[in-house]
Amino acid sequence: MKPDYLVHELKYQEARTKGWPGWGGPERMAGEGIWLDRLFSYGGVPSSGRALELGCGEGHYSRLLAEKGYEVVGVDVSETAIQWAKEKTTDTRYEIEYYQLDLSKPGILASDSFDLIADGNCLHCIIGEDRENFLANIRRLLAPNGLFFISTLLSLNDTNTIIDLKGIPYRHVPSETNLRIELDEAGFVIRKFVAHPRWKGFGHADTRHATVHLTKDTSNQ
C-alpha cells in the first residue's frame, strides 16, 4: 500500500486543536533541545550560511537555527504546520522562509543551494521508493562543502520495519546496516553515525534513534 502523507496534515490539525505547543505535545517538545546538541556534536557543521530544515513542522528547529545566525528555509508537507510556523515566527525578530512542499517529489527548490541541510525527524516519514527522490533532492540542494544532518528512527535489529497507521504506511525504520547502504548509494559520505536509545516521549516501541552527519560524495564528479 502506498503512503498517504496527508496523515501529517491531520496530525498537525490535531495538535493545534488540542492546544499543544507542537507535534507530539508538551512532553516531547520539552525535550527537543537534544536535537540541537546532537547536530553540533560534530565539529564540521558550517558556522554560518544558508540552512534548510526538512519537515520543519511549527518551526521550532528553524527558529533555533536562525537564532544561531543562519539564513533559514523551512519546508513541510503540512499546510497547517507551515501556517503555524509563520505565525510563531512573526512573534520573533527572525526572517525565515517557509514553504509547503512534498519532499518526495523530484525537483523541489530547483535553483537553491544550502550550506546546512537538517532533518527535523523527517526521513523516517518517507516511505518506499519515495526515499530515493527525497535523498536525490537533498544531494542536489547541498552545497559542495555543505553538511547534511539526519535525525531518524532506527530498528533494534538488522531488518527494516514499516510502521502502519490505520493500515497506511507511516514510518520507515531501517536497520543501521541498511541505512548506511542507502545513504552511500544516494551519494553521501558518512562523517559521524551515532545510534542512541529511543528518546523519552518520542518514537515507537522496538525502535531507537540515529543521528548522522554526512557530506556529498564528489569522488565521481
C-alpha positions in Angstrom: 0.0 0.0 0.0 1.3 3.5 -0.9 1.9 6.1 1.8 -0.5 9.0 2.3 1.4 12.0 3.5 -1.9 13.8 4.3 -1.7 12.0 7.6 0.9 14.6 8.7 -1.6 17.4 8.0 -4.2 15.6 10.1 -1.7 15.2 12.9 -0.8 18.9 12.9 -4.5 19.8 12.9 -5.0 17.6 15.9 -2.0 19.3 17.7 -3.5 22.7 17.1 -6.9 21.7 18.2 -5.5 20.3 21.4 -3.6 23.5 22.1 -0.2 21.7 22.1 3.0 23.7 21.5 3.9 21.4 18.6 4.0 17.9 17.2 3.7 15.2 19.9 2.6 17.5 22.8 4.3 19.3 25.6 6.4 16.4 26.9 8.0 15.8 23.5 8.6 19.4 22.8 10.2 20.0 26.2 13.0 17.5 25.3 13.7 18.7 21.8 16.8 20.8 22.7 18.7 17.5 22.4 18.3 17.7 18.6 20.5 20.9 18.5 23.1 19.3 20.8 23.4 16.3 18.6 23.6 18.5 15.5 26.5 20.5 16.8 28.3 17.5 18.4 30.2 17.2 15.1 32.9 19.8 14.5 32.3 20.0 10.8 29.0 21.8 11.0 29.2 25.1 9.0 29.1 28.0 11.4 27.1 30.2 9.0 25.3 30.3 5.7 22.0 29.1 4.3 20.2 26.3 6.2 17.3 24.2 5.1 15.2 22.3 7.6 13.3 19.2 6.3 10.0 18.6 7.9 10.0 21.9 9.8 6.6 21.5 11.5 5.8 24.6 13.5 9.3 25.9 13.0 10.9 25.1 16.4 14.2 23.9 15.0 14.2 26.6 12.2 14.0 29.3 14.9 16.8 27.7 16.8 19.0 27.7 13.7 18.0 31.3 12.9 19.0 32.3 16.5 22.5 30.9 15.7 22.7 33.2 12.7 21.8 31.0 9.8 19.6 32.2 6.9 16.9 29.6 7.3 14.3 28.0 5.0 11.8 25.5 6.4 9.7 23.1 4.4 6.9 20.7 5.4 4.2 18.7 3.6 1.6 20.0 6.0 -0.2 23.3 5.2 -1.3 23.6 8.9 2.3 23.2 10.0 3.6 25.9 7.6 0.9 28.4 8.7 1.7 27.6 12.3 5.4 28.2 11.7 4.8 31.5 10.0 2.5 32.6 12.9 5.1 31.7 15.6 8.0 33.3 13.6 6.0 36.6 13.3 6.4 37.0 17.0 10.2 36.9 16.8 12.9 39.0 15.1 13.8 36.3 12.7 13.1 36.3 9.0 12.6 32.6 8.0 11.1 31.4 4.7 8.6 28.6 4.9 7.2 26.5 2.1 4.7 23.8 1.9 6.4 21.1 -0.2 6.4 17.4 -0.7 10.0 16.4 -0.3 9.4 13.1 -2.1 8.7 14.9 -5.4 11.6 15.5 -7.7 13.0 18.9 -8.4 11.9 20.9 -5.3 13.6 24.3 -4.8 15.2 23.7 -8.1 17.6 26.8 -8.1 18.6 26.7 -4.4 21.7 25.6 -2.6 22.3 25.2 1.2 25.4 25.0 3.4 23.5 23.0 6.0 20.5 20.7 5.5 19.0 19.4 8.7 16.4 16.7 9.0 13.8 17.6 11.7 12.9 13.9 12.1 11.6 13.7 8.6 13.5 10.9 6.8 11.6 8.1 8.7 8.3 9.6 7.4 9.4 9.0 3.8 8.3 5.6 2.6 9.4 3.1 -0.1 10.6 4.4 -3.4 9.9 8.0 -2.3 13.1 7.8 -0.3 15.2 7.8 -3.4 13.6 11.0 -4.7 14.0 12.5 -1.2 17.7 11.8 -0.9 18.3 12.9 -4.5 16.7 16.2 -3.8 18.9 16.7 -0.7 22.1 15.8 -2.6 21.3 18.3 -5.4 20.5 21.0 -2.9 23.5 20.5 -0.7 26.4 22.9 -1.4 29.7 21.2 -2.4 31.2 21.8 1.0 27.9 21.5 2.8 26.7 19.2 5.6 23.6 17.1 5.8 22.3 16.1 9.3 19.8 13.3 9.8 17.8 12.5 12.9 15.8 9.3 12.3 14.3 6.2 13.8 16.4 3.1 13.7 15.5 -0.5 14.3 16.8 -2.6 17.1 17.8 -5.5 14.8 19.1 -6.0 11.3 15.9 -5.7 9.4 13.8 -2.8 8.1 10.4 -2.2 9.6 7.4 -0.3 8.2 5.1 1.0 10.9 1.4 1.4 9.8 -1.1 4.0 11.0 -4.7 2.8 10.4 -3.4 0.4 7.7 -1.3 3.1 5.9 2.5 3.0 5.8 3.5 5.7 8.3 7.2 5.2 9.4 10.2 3.6 7.7 12.5 2.2 10.3 15.7 0.9 8.8 18.5 -1.2 10.3 21.8 0.5 10.8 23.3 -1.6 8.1 20.6 -0.8 5.6 20.6 2.9 6.4 24.3 3.1 5.8 23.9 1.4 2.5 21.0 3.6 1.4 23.0 6.8 2.2 26.1 5.5 0.4 24.1 4.6 -2.7 22.4 8.1 -2.6 25.8 9.7 -3.0 26.7 10.7 0.6 29.7 10.1 2.8 29.0 9.4 6.5 31.2 11.5 8.7 29.6 10.6 12.0 27.0 8.0 12.9 25.6 7.5 16.4 22.9 5.1 17.4 21.1 6.4 20.5 18.4 4.9 22.8 14.8 5.9 22.0 14.0 9.5 23.0 11.7 9.6 26.0 8.2 10.6 24.8 9.2 10.1 21.1 9.2 7.2 18.7 7.7 3.8 18.8 8.2 0.6 20.7 11.1 -1.5 19.5 12.9 1.4 17.9 15.9 3.6 18.8 17.2 6.8 17.2 20.2 7.6 15.0 21.9 10.9 14.2 24.1 11.0 11.1 26.3 13.8 9.8 27.1 13.5 6.0 28.8 15.3 3.2 28.3 14.9 -0.5 30.4 12.2 -2.3 32.2 14.0 -5.1 34.7 11.3 -5.9 33.0 10.5 -9.3 32.5 14.1 -10.3 
